Amino acid sequence: MLEILGWVLIAAPVVLGGYAFIGYPGIVWLWSRLRPAYALSPDPAEWPEISILIVAYNEERRLRRTLEHALATDYPADRLNVLVVSDASSDGTDDLVLTYGDPRVRLLRMPERSGKPAGENAAGTMLRGDIVVSIDASILIPRDSLKPLIRALLDPSVGLASGRDISVGDEAREGNKAESSYVGLEMTLRHLETRVHSIVGASGCFYANRRHLQQVQLPNELARDFAAASVARAHGYRAVSVDEATCLVPRTPTLKAELRRKSRTMGRGLDTLVYLRGMMNPFKYGSYAFMMVSHKLVRWLLFPALLGWLIGPLLVARAAPWALLLSLGMIVGLVVARLVISWPDDRRLPRMIALPGYVFISIVAGWMAWLHLLRNEKSAMWEPTQRPVSA
């Protein structure tokens, strides 16, 4: 029985990982071939009034460039508003907004630090127009990216439109270049899901939804960008990814920072998945439930399953000594993860350990997220991802 358990522990990561990163993308690709290509609505005679929503905490260094790019898009100036929600910032964020010099830019200051979702909930009554565009304070929107996002919402069947992240950075200095490959894979998968019917999570950096959906109150410990797609689906809409609506997202410069970002993001994601568990009912939500299970649940189950490679080989060592290589590989990988975490920020990470370091940093972040869930640690507090001011 112990040997059978060992083989199960060894096989589980292979099955889950193979399905999450090969099987499911293949299924969605084949499925998408049976559907017509996704096409945006044409430009309207009159563009709708919109609000750009930015929740910020101590973003004085990066917020000005983000505002400049948002206001410089080719969207009609008289139809665009910006609301910055300051999560009780203690630097010059509030003064920057108040003295920005453009009447379209307004400030809502939270009386105390409450977290990003609380800021999004509080913004509801101050939003203008029928569409709300949520962006991070650290990203840049190209001039021609906003209109495609809005055109997607001219389709009455669409409740949420997500932009396409482009991961950028200084490749000569940073050790987190592998993030670009992962982001590219994720954006391709969302493109295919859009063609099938609906994505199951939006880009937190750049997405838009209808104002009445944005005003749906959510618990403060959840990730709204993930939950927003399910809110739209529960109200009878679909959620789509818009390839033409790109945004530039500076990579975190070190894998140490990436560990913090991933563990926080996945921790909130797991909390949100538990909250949205009803959306995985295939009898009620059909293909959406299938994609939620495949894209989110199976992928996140892979992380605890990988613990089996530390234990399983020991249980089958007598019958299959080669299996011990899996345990050895995991141990070596964890040593590499520890090395890249302690690597000096001012020194470039060698290429030969950057990729395995990224992989094992992601695994450790996944374990931390599951521990957060099992401990039932609920926290609305947040620390914005510390991205470079320019990349």
RABEL-V688013 format. One record per backbone hydrogen bond with DSSP energy under -0.5 kcal/mol. CO is the residue of the C=O (numbers start at 1). NH is the residue of the N-H. E is the energy in kcal/mol with one decimal. If there is no record, write none. Layout:
CO & NH & E
CO & NH & E
This chain:
1 & 5 & -2.6
2 & 6 & -2.3
3 & 7 & -2.1
4 & 8 & -2.2
5 & 9 & -2.5
6 & 10 & -1.9
7 & 11 & -2.5
8 & 12 & -2.3
9 & 13 & -0.7
10 & 14 & -0.7
11 & 15 & -2.6
12 & 16 & -2.8
13 & 17 & -2.7
14 & 18 & -2.3
15 & 19 & -2.2
16 & 20 & -2.8
17 & 21 & -2.4
18 & 22 & -1.5
18 & 23 & -3.0
19 & 24 & -4.1
22 & 26 & -1.9
23 & 27 & -2.4
24 & 28 & -2.8
25 & 29 & -2.3
26 & 30 & -2.4
27 & 31 & -2.7
28 & 32 & -2.6
29 & 33 & -1.2
30 & 34 & -0.5
31 & 34 & -1.4
32 & 35 & -1.3
49 & 130 & -1.2
49 & 131 & -0.9
50 & 81 & -1.5
51 & 53 & -0.6
51 & 133 & -3.3
52 & 54 & -0.5
52 & 83 & -3.1
53 & 135 & -2.2
54 & 56 & -0.6
54 & 85 & -3.1
56 & 87 & -3.0
59 & 62 & -0.8
59 & 63 & -2.8
60 & 64 & -0.6
62 & 66 & -1.4
63 & 67 & -2.7
64 & 68 & -2.7
65 & 69 & -2.3
66 & 70 & -2.3
67 & 71 & -2.5
68 & 72 & -1.1
70 & 73 & -0.8
76 & 79 & -1.8
77 & 80 & -1.2
79 & 50 & -2.7
81 & 52 & -3.1
82 & 84 & -0.5
82 & 106 & -2.7
83 & 54 & -2.5
83 & 85 & -0.6
84 & 86 & -0.7
84 & 108 & -2.7
85 & 56 & -3.0
85 & 87 & -0.6
86 & 88 & -2.3
86 & 110 & -3.0
92 & 96 & -2.3
93 & 97 & -1.9
94 & 98 & -2.7
95 & 99 & -2.1
97 & 100 & -1.3
102 & 105 & -2.1
104 & 82 & -2.8
104 & 106 & -0.6
106 & 84 & -2.8
108 & 86 & -2.3
108 & 110 & -0.5
115 & 119 & -1.7
116 & 120 & -2.3
117 & 121 & -2.5
118 & 122 & -2.4
119 & 123 & -1.3
121 & 124 & -1.0
122 & 125 & -0.5
123 & 126 & -1.8
123 & 127 & -0.7
124 & 127 & -0.9
130 & 211 & -2.7
131 & 51 & -2.3
132 & 134 & -0.6
132 & 209 & -2.2
133 & 53 & -3.3
134 & 207 & -2.0
136 & 139 & -1.0
140 & 142 & -0.6
140 & 248 & -2.9
142 & 145 & -1.8
143 & 74 & -2.3
145 & 149 & -0.9
146 & 150 & -1.8
147 & 151 & -2.8
148 & 152 & -1.6
149 & 153 & -0.8
150 & 153 & -0.7
151 & 41 & -0.6
151 & 154 & -1.2
152 & 155 & -1.0
154 & 156 & -0.6
155 & 158 & -2.0
157 & 238 & -2.3
159 & 210 & -1.6
160 & 240 & -2.4
161 & 208 & -3.2
162 & 242 & -3.1
163 & 165 & -0.6
164 & 247 & -1.8
165 & 167 & -0.5
166 & 249 & -2.7
168 & 251 & -3.0
169 & 171 & -1.0
170 & 173 & -1.7
170 & 174 & -2.3
176 & 179 & -1.4
177 & 180 & -1.5
177 & 181 & -0.6
178 & 182 & -1.7
179 & 183 & -2.7
180 & 184 & -2.4
181 & 185 & -2.1
182 & 186 & -2.4
183 & 187 & -2.6
184 & 188 & -2.0
185 & 189 & -2.1
186 & 190 & -2.1
187 & 191 & -1.9
188 & 192 & -1.9
189 & 193 & -2.5
190 & 194 & -2.3
191 & 195 & -1.5
192 & 196 & -1.8
193 & 197 & -3.2
202 & 204 & -0.6
203 & 206 & -0.9
205 & 136 & -1.5
206 & 163 & -3.0
207 & 134 & -3.1
208 & 161 & -3.1
209 & 132 & -2.8
210 & 213 & -1.0
210 & 214 & -2.3
211 & 215 & -1.9
213 & 216 & -1.3
219 & 222 & -1.7
222 & 224 & -0.8
223 & 227 & -2.5
224 & 228 & -3.3
225 & 202 & -2.3
225 & 229 & -0.6
226 & 229 & -0.6
226 & 230 & -0.7
227 & 231 & -2.4
228 & 232 & -2.3
229 & 233 & -2.2
230 & 234 & -2.8
231 & 235 & -1.2
232 & 237 & -2.8
233 & 236 & -1.7
238 & 159 & -2.7
238 & 160 & -1.2
239 & 199 & -2.4
240 & 162 & -2.9
241 & 243 & -0.7
242 & 245 & -1.1
244 & 246 & -1.5
245 & 164 & -2.7
246 & 142 & -0.5
247 & 166 & -2.3
247 & 249 & -0.6
248 & 140 & -1.8
248 & 250 & -0.6
249 & 168 & -2.0
251 & 388 & -0.6
253 & 175 & -1.6
254 & 258 & -1.6
255 & 259 & -2.1
256 & 260 & -1.5
257 & 261 & -2.3
258 & 262 & -3.0
259 & 263 & -2.4
260 & 264 & -1.9
261 & 265 & -2.7
262 & 266 & -3.1
263 & 267 & -1.9
264 & 268 & -2.2
265 & 269 & -2.2
266 & 270 & -2.7
267 & 271 & -1.9
268 & 223 & -0.5
268 & 272 & -2.4
269 & 273 & -2.5
270 & 274 & -2.3
271 & 275 & -2.0
272 & 276 & -2.2
274 & 277 & -1.3
276 & 279 & -2.7
277 & 280 & -1.6
278 & 281 & -1.3
280 & 282 & -0.9
281 & 284 & -1.1
281 & 285 & -2.7
282 & 286 & -1.5
285 & 288 & -1.8
285 & 289 & -0.5
286 & 290 & -1.8
287 & 291 & -2.5
288 & 292 & -2.4
289 & 293 & -2.4
290 & 294 & -2.4
291 & 295 & -3.1
292 & 296 & -1.8
292 & 297 & -1.5
293 & 298 & -2.9
296 & 300 & -2.4
297 & 301 & -2.0
298 & 302 & -1.0
300 & 303 & -0.7
300 & 304 & -0.6
301 & 305 & -1.7
302 & 306 & -1.6
304 & 307 & -1.2
305 & 308 & -2.0
306 & 309 & -1.3
307 & 310 & -1.6
307 & 311 & -0.9
308 & 312 & -3.3
311 & 314 & -1.0
311 & 315 & -1.0
312 & 315 & -1.1
312 & 316 & -1.0
313 & 317 & -0.5
316 & 320 & -3.0
320 & 323 & -1.9
321 & 324 & -1.7
322 & 325 & -2.1
323 & 326 & -1.7
323 & 327 & -0.9
324 & 328 & -2.6
325 & 329 & -2.7
326 & 330 & -2.3
327 & 331 & -2.4
328 & 332 & -2.8
329 & 333 & -2.5
330 & 334 & -2.3
331 & 335 & -2.0
332 & 336 & -2.4
333 & 337 & -2.4
334 & 338 & -2.3
335 & 339 & -2.1
336 & 340 & -2.6
337 & 341 & -1.9
338 & 342 & -1.5
344 & 347 & -1.6
350 & 353 & -1.3
350 & 354 & -1.1
351 & 355 & -1.0
353 & 357 & -1.8
354 & 358 & -2.2
355 & 359 & -2.3
356 & 360 & -2.5
357 & 361 & -2.3
358 & 362 & -2.1
359 & 363 & -1.7
360 & 364 & -2.5
361 & 365 & -2.4
362 & 366 & -2.1
363 & 367 & -2.2
364 & 368 & -2.4
365 & 369 & -2.1
366 & 370 & -2.2
367 & 371 & -2.3
368 & 372 & -2.1
369 & 373 & -1.9
370 & 374 & -2.9
371 & 375 & -2.1
372 & 377 & -2.3
373 & 376 & -1.3
376 & 378 & -0.9
377 & 379 & -0.5
385 & 387 & -1.7
